Amino acid sequence: MRRLTPIAWSAAAALVPLAIVGRGFANYDTLYAIVWGRELAHGRLPDYGVPLAPTPHPLATFVGVLLAPLSSAGHGAAAETVVVAFAFLALGVVGYLVYRLGALWFGRAAGLLAAAIVLTREPVLSYGVRAYVDVPYLALVLAALLVEARRPRAGAPVLVLLGVAGLLRPEAWLLSAAYLVYLARARRMSGRELAGHVALVAAAPALWLLADLLVSGDALHSLTGTRDVARTLERKTGIGNVPVTLPRRIGEILREPVLVAAAGGGLLALAWLRRQVRLPAAVAALAVAAFAALAVAGLPIITRYAFLAATLLAIFAGAGAFGWTQLPRGDPRRRRWAAFGGLALVLLAVFLPAQVRRLGDLRDQIAIQSRIVDDLYALDEHDALGTRCGPIYVPNHRPVPLVALIAGVRPTRVRSAQLERPRSGQFVAAADASVARAFILDPRDPRRLEASVPPDFVRVGADRSWTLYERCATGAANIR
């Protein structure tokens, strides 16, 4: 029964984001993973070359393969529901692991505060409830960190967890390599054990390269493709942007009072709880190094890549407020630290109304976008997307994977009207400007949204969010 406790606590923690946000839906990247997994399950290689395709994460695509029975035409909602439920559970796991790590290093109160901070950060919730891979990745890395914190130099269990994480995000490769170097220096290993550990470290990058090679013919497709998309969308990258952008991204996640508490907690812990602080400080440094390595490789510098560093700082914020409880009773340093902890808690309380407003805005935004997604499923139920002639056109690239999932067609059958003038087929258009703003428009889209429904397309269906038009040319065929 005790083994079920972490699962039960994680499920309970998942109720926090559920209560705050209410619901979620799968994002652009994850929808592509579901569709690509369905194609693999049906014996077809996915097409990574579709315009503005996201980075293919091997583990996410494998999950898409497992969900293939639920992602066929007419059943896409079931696959998305499973993914969203898993996304909420992943948030709960992160909350539980943050608590366990904070409690292990700085006491239960520090762990509870750190978990509360992480589970109420608007960017974490925003990306989490939209099922980005970054939250499951964070959970896997935190799990590896907890194993190491409880059993130093644990070896293989840590490398296995980091290896699985390395199939979601490449930063885990650096963490695995650094941990192997640490193990080699910290304890003597036999040649066989060392070879086994090296194999575990190499497994994730090797599998990722192999997957890219088999599908696209280019082992470096994920790297070059992500670079190309970053350039097209004009995202910040390059090592020169890291010193300014990384602190800004972490600030966007944690906000000012948490940063103050984390700075004080980190300094006080370094001075007075050095043994406890070594591991989280080392991993935080590696997280920053991994973030910089992505920038050097030409990959974008975006907020969710800073989740690991921000989470560790949240634990230090917990230490800032309550780390004094780990000092011996009667120690004069205890009172000084407690005074800073009181100041940190006051700052958190003062900024609480602003945080509540942010979360309220997020809840409203997710509710609107979820309704738009639901309406697209409803449109398909009444008007059968993809079952009649020609391809399916959409205003730009944003709805492509969702329409492909709903209609049960390949992404190449769903085309952006910004890139190709529709001649025949179906056209799924936003019902009004509010739908375009909430769901279709991307401020970094390389083209302005100027595509319009051709005059020879006839309106054949509509709901509150979408309008379906159609034109069947003579002899046009429907190819899934």
Protein Blocks (a to p, Z undefined) as FASTA:
>chain_A
ZZmmmmmmmmmmmmmmmmmnopacddfklmmmmmmmmmmmnopacdfkbghiacddfklm
mmmmmmmmmmgghilmmmmmmmmmmmmmmmmmmmmmmmmmmmmmnojklmmmmmmmmmmc
fklmmmmmnopaklmmmmmmmmmmmmmmmmghklmmmmmmmmmmmmmbmklmmmmmmmmm
mmmmmpccdfklmmmmmmmmmmmmmmmmmmmmmmnopaklmmmmmmmmmmmnopaedjkl
mmmmmmmmmmmmnommlmmmmmmmmmmmmmmmmmlmmmmmmmmmmmmmmmmmmmmnopac
dfklmmmmmmmmmmmmmmmmmmmmmpcehiaklmmmmmmmmmmmmmmmmmmmmmmmmmmm
mmmmmmmmmmmmmmmmmmmmmnoghkagcjdddfblmlmmmmmmmnopafklpccfkloc
cfbdcddddfblklmmmmmpcfklcbdcfbccdfkbccfbdcfkbccdddddehiacdZZ
